[in-house]
Amino acid sequence: MDFELMINSLPKLLGAAVITLKLLSVSLIVGLFIGLLFAILRLNKNIYINRFAYGYSYIFRGTPLLVQIFIIYFGLGQIEYLRSTFLWVILKEPYWCAIIAFALNTGAYTSEILRSAFQTIKPGIIEAGQSLGISRKTIFYKIQIPIAIRQSLPAYGNEIILMMKGTSLASTVTLMDLTGVAKYIISTTFKPIEVFIVAGGIYLFMTFIIHNIIKFLEKKYSFN
């Protein structure tokens, strides 16, 4: 075991972890808005809107994230029309292609998490608000959404951790994230065990931090 290599690799891998966290945070923020939107659409009584939202969720939850990244990064670039539009400024960059894929993927899972949370809200809470003369829109934004977010924290915490580990696929489109830098170091040292132990330790530490933040939020916003 080359401990010197592990120590020397640590600063480079920590620097790459910053890129991983940037990918994760931007994807989660965009994905949360997408998930909330499609969760609302899933609850719509219009069958076409409902089916459209279900179709999005089904496609992105039913196909591998790696395939989605390849389709967005390699596939969309083959469409000549897109290369002549303003979208090409975004789609030609692997960073933004990765974020689009991650956001759409986590958005699909988030929509199902939030939809389930909305459906667990007791009708009596909504009826109580209406009896006080509160508008349906205000009830939804001020009461239903906060309750749904609280109830979905445990499941959403798992989704954040899964998404954090999923960002390792960004290295497949030339991004030098944590996994990408680990692969580069391995290609020059030919010592995968030592490098992946350090990289895995960093991923484990980030998982530990996320897990404890979610745990803290669960206790803070508990109904008990």
RODO-2510 file (C-alpha; in nm, 4 decimals, decimal comma):
residues 224
     n   res          X          Y          Z
     1     m     0,0000     0,0000     0,0000
     2     d     0,1497     0,3323    -0,1164
     3     f     0,0568     0,5723     0,1654
     4     e     0,2677     0,8495     0,0174
     5     l     0,0596     0,8423    -0,3005
     6     m    -0,2608     0,8522    -0,0935
     7     i    -0,1400     1,1596     0,0956
     8     n    -0,0197     1,3340    -0,2218
     9     s    -0,3452     1,2563    -0,4032
    10     l    -0,5637     1,3981    -0,1275
    11     p    -0,5319     1,7722    -0,2159
    12     k    -0,6104     1,7072    -0,5846
    13     l    -0,9091     1,4889    -0,4982
    14     l    -1,0406     1,7429    -0,2469
    15     g    -1,0188     2,0117    -0,5141
    16     a    -1,2133     1,7892    -0,7519
    17     a    -1,4708     1,7257    -0,4780
    18     v    -1,5602     2,0960    -0,5006
    19     i    -1,6669     2,0415    -0,8628
    20     t    -1,8678     1,7386    -0,7537
    21     l    -2,0469     1,9482    -0,4907
    22     k    -2,1172     2,2225    -0,7463
    23     l    -2,2681     1,9681    -0,9843
    24     l    -2,4744     1,8235    -0,7018
    25     s    -2,6019     2,1531    -0,5611
    26     v    -2,7032     2,3077    -0,8959
    27     s    -2,8670     1,9831    -1,0100
    28     l    -3,0611     1,9491    -0,6845
    29     i    -3,1859     2,3101    -0,6912
    30     v    -3,3054     2,2842    -1,0514
    31     g    -3,4342     1,9308    -0,9926
    32     l    -3,6341     2,0417    -0,6887
    33     f    -3,8229     2,2998    -0,8943
    34     i    -3,8789     2,0458    -1,1731
    35     g    -3,9935     1,7867    -0,9199
    36     l    -4,2371     2,0255    -0,7510
    37     l    -4,3816     2,1292    -1,0878
    38     f    -4,4349     1,7720    -1,2045
    39     a    -4,5672     1,6640    -0,8653
    40     i    -4,8362     1,9298    -0,9013
    41     l    -4,9069     1,8131    -1,2563
    42     r    -4,9362     1,4545    -1,1327
    43     l    -5,2096     1,5667    -0,8927
    44     n    -5,3998     1,7441    -1,1703
    45     k    -5,7336     1,5831    -1,2541
    46     n    -5,6861     1,6466    -1,6264
    47     i    -5,5916     1,3047    -1,7662
    48     y    -5,3625     1,4458    -2,0374
    49     i    -5,1645     1,6649    -1,7972
    50     n    -5,1482     1,3785    -1,5495
    51     r    -5,0263     1,1314    -1,8124
    52     f    -4,7685     1,3780    -1,9439
    53     a    -4,6211     1,4185    -1,5950
    54     y    -4,6314     1,0431    -1,5394
    55     g    -4,4564     0,9836    -1,8728
    56     y    -4,1699     1,2157    -1,7770
    57     s    -4,1296     1,0425    -1,4424
    58     y    -4,1510     0,6955    -1,5969
    59     i    -3,8894     0,7660    -1,8660
    60     f    -3,6284     0,9229    -1,6401
    61     r    -3,6766     0,6758    -1,3559
    62     g    -3,6881     0,3803    -1,5934
    63     t    -3,3668     0,4463    -1,7859
    64     p    -3,0070     0,4540    -1,6547
    65     l    -2,8610     0,7933    -1,5691
    66     l    -2,5538     0,7094    -1,7786
    67     v    -2,7719     0,6619    -2,0882
    68     q    -2,9434     0,9949    -2,0217
    69     i    -2,6066     1,1729    -1,9980
    70     f    -2,4890     1,0185    -2,3260
    71     i    -2,8117     1,1085    -2,5076
    72     i    -2,7930     1,4708    -2,3937
    73     y    -2,4187     1,5166    -2,4463
    74     f    -2,3560     1,3042    -2,7555
    75     g    -2,7046     1,2611    -2,9014
    76     l    -2,8322     1,6195    -2,9038
    77     g    -2,5040     1,7362    -3,0566
    78     q    -2,5820     1,5311    -3,3677
    79     i    -2,8962     1,7331    -3,4399
    80     e    -2,7855     1,9980    -3,6905
    81     y    -3,0708     2,2340    -3,6076
    82     l    -2,9642     2,2582    -3,2443
    83     r    -2,6091     2,3434    -3,3464
    84     s    -2,7401     2,6553    -3,5205
    85     t    -2,9424     2,7818    -3,2231
    86     f    -2,8523     2,9559    -2,8969
    87     l    -2,8986     2,6204    -2,7198
    88     w    -2,5700     2,5004    -2,8640
    89     v    -2,3835     2,7414    -2,6339
    90     i    -2,5117     2,5259    -2,3454
    91     l    -2,5244     2,1832    -2,5081
    92     k    -2,1648     2,1915    -2,6306
    93     e    -2,0388     2,2205    -2,2728
    94     p    -2,0072     1,8895    -2,0834
    95     y    -2,0628     2,0704    -1,7503
    96     w    -2,4080     2,1961    -1,8480
    97     c    -2,5026     1,8732    -2,0231
    98     a    -2,4242     1,6852    -1,7028
    99     i    -2,6311     1,9283    -1,4962
   100     i    -2,9264     1,8980    -1,7365
   101     a    -2,9122     1,5181    -1,7145
   102     f    -2,8751     1,5181    -1,3354
   103     a    -3,1508     1,7760    -1,2858
   104     l    -3,3982     1,5926    -1,5093
   105     n    -3,3155     1,2620    -1,3418
   106     t    -3,3437     1,3829    -0,9839
   107     g    -3,6482     1,5892    -1,0806
   108     a    -3,8302     1,2698    -1,1808
   109     y    -3,7579     1,1018    -0,8478
   110     t    -3,8332     1,4199    -0,6543
   111     s    -4,1712     1,4536    -0,8263
   112     e    -4,2717     1,1080    -0,7042
   113     i    -4,1455     1,1801    -0,3529
   114     l    -4,3410     1,5059    -0,3341
   115     r    -4,6507     1,3573    -0,4972
   116     s    -4,6615     1,0859    -0,2313
   117     a    -4,6137     1,3498     0,0392
   118     f    -4,8979     1,5621    -0,0980
   119     q    -5,1295     1,2615    -0,1023
   120     t    -5,0603     1,1851     0,2640
   121     i    -5,1847     1,5292     0,3751
   122     k    -5,5123     1,4822     0,5577
   123     p    -5,8128     1,6482     0,3883
   124     g    -5,9146     1,7903     0,7274
   125     i    -5,6151     2,0277     0,7198
   126     i    -5,7271     2,1735     0,3871
   127     e    -6,0905     2,1901     0,5005
   128     a    -5,9863     2,3721     0,8184
   129     g    -5,8073     2,6347     0,6110
   130     q    -6,1060     2,6779     0,3815
   131     s    -6,3395     2,7160     0,6791
   132     l    -6,1260     3,0109     0,7921
   133     g    -6,1766     3,1774     0,4548
   134     i    -5,8229     3,1128     0,3283
   135     s    -5,8016     3,0857    -0,0501
   136     r    -5,7151     2,7539    -0,2137
   137     k    -5,3948     2,9004    -0,3593
   138     t    -5,2789     3,0302    -0,0197
   139     i    -5,3567     2,6946     0,1414
   140     f    -5,1478     2,5191    -0,1216
   141     y    -4,8431     2,7473    -0,0960
   142     k    -4,8526     2,8207     0,2772
   143     i    -4,9805     2,4911     0,4152
   144     q    -4,9626     2,1994     0,1710
   145     i    -4,6149     2,2626     0,0262
   146     p    -4,4437     2,3115     0,3678
   147     i    -4,6137     1,9969     0,5041
   148     a    -4,5187     1,7951     0,1946
   149     i    -4,1567     1,9084     0,2181
   150     r    -4,1374     1,8091     0,5856
   151     q    -4,2893     1,4687     0,5220
   152     s    -4,0639     1,3999     0,2249
   153     l    -3,7351     1,4856     0,4017
   154     p    -3,6309     1,1230     0,4804
   155     a    -3,6945     1,0027     0,1246
   156     y    -3,5466     1,3176    -0,0281
   157     g    -3,2375     1,2764     0,1877
   158     n    -3,1815     0,9361     0,0296
   159     e    -3,2287     1,0909    -0,3149
   160     i    -2,9622     1,3539    -0,2397
   161     i    -2,7155     1,0824    -0,1393
   162     l    -2,7942     0,8759    -0,4496
   163     m    -2,7564     1,1844    -0,6669
   164     m    -2,4237     1,2681    -0,5032
   165     k    -2,2932     0,9235    -0,5936
   166     g    -2,4491     0,9556    -0,9397
   167     t    -2,2377     1,2636    -1,0120
   168     s    -1,9431     1,0252    -1,0544
   169     l    -2,0839     0,9578    -1,4024
   170     a    -1,9907     1,3127    -1,5039
   171     s    -1,6395     1,1816    -1,5645
   172     t    -1,7742     0,9887    -1,8651
   173     v    -1,8211     1,3191    -2,0507
   174     t    -1,4692     1,4464    -1,9726
   175     l    -1,5559     1,6411    -1,6571
   176     m    -1,2775     1,6357    -1,4007
   177     d    -1,4914     1,5778    -1,0960
   178     l    -1,3821     1,3615    -0,8019
   179     t    -1,4049     1,0371    -0,9996
   180     g    -1,2557     1,1988    -1,3111
   181     v    -0,9472     1,3192    -1,1245
   182     a    -0,9146     0,9809    -0,9522
   183     k    -0,9117     0,8112    -1,2936
   184     y    -0,6501     1,0559    -1,4200
   185     i    -0,4213     0,9928    -1,1211
   186     i    -0,4622     0,6179    -1,1700
   187     s    -0,3706     0,6487    -1,5388
   188     t    -0,0380     0,8067    -1,4418
   189     t     0,0449     0,5983    -1,1342
   190     f    -0,1175     0,2622    -1,2161
   191     k    -0,2221     0,2265    -0,8531
   192     p    -0,6029     0,2173    -0,8464
   193     i    -0,6515     0,0761    -0,4969
   194     e    -0,4796     0,3602    -0,3122
   195     v    -0,6467     0,6342    -0,5172
   196     f    -0,9953     0,4866    -0,5034
   197     i    -0,9648     0,4347    -0,1268
   198     v    -0,9011     0,8078    -0,0852
   199     a    -1,1768     0,9010    -0,3338
   200     g    -1,4168     0,6606    -0,1655
   201     g    -1,3316     0,8090     0,1729
   202     i    -1,4188     1,1572     0,0449
   203     y    -1,7519     1,0326    -0,0944
   204     l    -1,8198     0,8627     0,2379
   205     f    -1,7450     1,1826     0,4289
   206     m    -1,9808     1,3833     0,2063
   207     t    -2,2494     1,1194     0,2596
   208     f    -2,1960     1,1468     0,6344
   209     i    -2,2422     1,5260     0,6235
   210     i    -2,5566     1,5062     0,4066
   211     h    -2,7053     1,2325     0,6246
   212     n    -2,6570     1,4360     0,9409
   213     i    -2,7942     1,7564     0,7871
   214     i    -3,1108     1,5724     0,6808
   215     k    -3,1344     1,4128     1,0242
   216     f    -3,1060     1,7561     1,1873
   217     l    -3,3765     1,9003     0,9593
   218     e    -3,6067     1,6058     1,0338
   219     k    -3,5809     1,6728     1,4063
   220     k    -3,6114     2,0502     1,3661
   221     y    -3,9250     2,0369     1,1521
   222     s    -4,0835     1,7352     1,3187
   223     f    -4,4542     1,7615     1,3936
   224     n    -4,3968     1,5978     1,7325
***
